[in-house]
Amino acid sequence: MSGTSRIASGFIPTISTSAGQCTDLLVDDWSSQLRLTFLFYNAMLQPSSDDGTMKSVTVANNRVTLTRKDASSYFYTMFGCISAIDRYGGLGMNIKAAAGATFQVEIQASASCDSSDSSKPISNVLTSNQLGWTFAGSEDYYTVPFSKFPGLDLGHLTSIVFSNFEDAVTFGSIAFYCGNTGSAYPVPSSSSVIEPSSTAPATTGPSAFVMDAFASTDRNA
């Protein structure tokens, strides 16, 4: 099922996954409020944001709680460009939501992951009900099997988007799992926050306005 893309197209770095024995690949363990809502990055150093659509995005105890502002609220986290072929069966995460809650899960892929390709991501959308998820107010482990998304391009996966929330939802660590069966990604006993070591492309947002470049002793910018 195709949906309307919420992620801007642009340069998509390819994330290398070495051949041989497969290990689960962490997308984000929500180890830092600053990294998520100030730097707008996940554990893969890829863009992650609600683009200001949520009432609040709160990180605590390696979990993120998303509280919707209205029906248009959404949240995404990107992977770069991942090939899951013969490796990853899906994405898994712990989720805590109120009984009867539903929301939408969208997996996005790029036609090529080529930096010169300006086309929009290809979206594949299912509801939490279609994924077979039911919530009862407690935290449980849920999977997003790629096999449930007809026509999904497993060779060029770029992001996951959550939307159409009815109430607040809390997510634990999100990770690609190997094969057909996933399990909760272990939370580190002591979090080591990874932050970008160099300037990276900015996510969609307000245009930058230079107040002063300090290029002259006589005047500012």
N, C-alpha and C positions, 0 to 999 in steps of 0.2 A: 504494500500500500504506500503510495507516494504522499508526501506532505509538503507544506510550504517551508522552505529553508529559512532559518533564522540566523545562520552563520555566514558572515561575509566571506566571499571567495578571495583568494590571494595565494601567496607563497605557502606551500605545505611541505615542510621538511620530512624526508623519509626516515623513519625510525628503524634501525637495523635490528633484526632478530636472528641471532646466530643459529646455524644448523646444529643438529645433534639433539641431546636430551632437552625436552621442553620444561621450562619453569614458568610459573604464573608471573604475569607482568603487571606491576602496580601502576594504576593511573593516578590515584590520589588517596592518601591516608589522612587527609584533613589535619595535618600536624601544625598548621599555622594560620591564624586569622589574618595576619599581615600579608602572608604570601597569597592568600586567596582573594581578599577584598581590597588590598592596596596595590600589590604587584600583579594581580589577576593571572596567576600561574598555578598549575597543579604540580604533582611530584615528577611529572615527565618534562617539566619546564615548558609546557604548552598552555595556550590561553584557556582560561576558565572563568566564567562570569555569568551574572544574571542581567547584564547590561542595564542595571538600575530598575529592573521590572519588579523585583521582590520588595516586600515591606521590610524584610530583614534576612540576612544571611549570617548565621552565627556558628562559629567553630568552637568546639569544646570536646575534650576527651576523645580525640581522633574521630569525631563525627561532625557533620554539618547539618544544621537545621534550616530548612528553607520555609519561610513564612510568606505566603503569597500576598500581593497587594490587591490584585483583581484577576479576572479571568485571563488576562493577557500575560501574566507572569510566567517566566520560564528561566531555566538554568542550563548551561551547557559546559562541558569540559572536553577538550580536544586531545587527540592522540598523536598529532603529526600525520604520518601516513604509515599505517600498519597493515601488513599482510598476515591474515589469519589462516591462510590456506595450509592444510595439513598440520596445523599447529594449535590454534586457539578455537575452542568450541563456542565461546561466548564471553560475556562479562558477568561478574558476580558481585554482590554487595549485600551487606546487612541493611535492612530498612525497618524503621518504626513509623507506623501511621495509624490513625484512628480506625476503628472498626468500620468497614464499609467504604473506606476511602478508595478513590480511583484517580489515576493521572495517566498521562501519555508518555510513552517512551519512543524516542526517535533515534535511529542509527543513521549516520551520514557517511557517505563515501564520495571520493573524488573520481572523476572519469580517468584520470591519469596520474595525479599527484605531481604534475609538471608545473613548475613555477610560472611558465608562460601561458598556462591554461586559465582563462578568466571566467570560465563557466561556473555556475552555481553548483554546490554540492548536490548529490543525488540522495534524496531522503526516503527512508523506509520507516513507517510509523505503525505502532501497535499500542493499544491501551493496556493498562496493567491487568485488566480482566482477560484480555485476549492472551496475555502471557501466562494466565492461570494463577495470578497472584491474588491472595486474600489477606486482609490485615485484621488484627484483633487488638491493636494498641500495644503489643509487645514487639521487641526487636527480634527479627528472624532473618535468615539468609535466603536470598532470591537470586535467580539467574536470568540472564537475557540470552537465550540460545540463538545463535545466528541463524540456525536452521528454520526458525519460525518466521524469518523475514524473507518472503519470496523475492528472488531476483537480486538479493543483496550482493554487491561486489566485494567479496572477501579479500581481494588483493589490494584494496585501496581504502581501508577504513580510516575515517578522520575524526569523528566526534560522536558523542551521545548527548541528546537533549531531553530534558524533562519539562513537561508543560501541562496545562489544563488541571492544575492543582485545585482541590476543594478545601484543603486545610493544610496546616503545617506538616511537613514530612522530614524525618531525620534519616540521613544516609551514613552508613559506615564506609570503610575503605572500598573503593571500586578497583577491580583488577580483572585483566584477561585471565581466563582459566584454560588449562591445557585439556585437550580431549573433549569428552562429552559430559564430564561431571566436574562441578566446581565445589569449592569449600571456602569459607570465610578467610580472607587474607589476614595473616597474623599481625596484630598491632604491635609495633616495636615497644620494648620496655622503656626506652628513652629515645625520644624523637630527635633526629638530626635533620633540621630543616634545610632543604636544598633550595637555593635561590640562584637566579641567573647570574653567570659570571661575566656576561657581556650584553650589550644592548640587543634586544630582540624586537621583532615587529610588534607594533602596538595593536591591541584589540580595538574593535569598533567602539567609538565613543566621541566625546566632544573634541573639536579641533584644538590643537595646542595654540596658546597665545603667549608670545614672548614678552615678559615684563621688562627684562633687561639682559642683554648679552654681555655687559661689562666690557664693551669694545672701545669706550671713550671715557676719558676722565672728565669731560665737559658736559656730557648729557647721557641719559639712559635711552633704552630702546623705545 
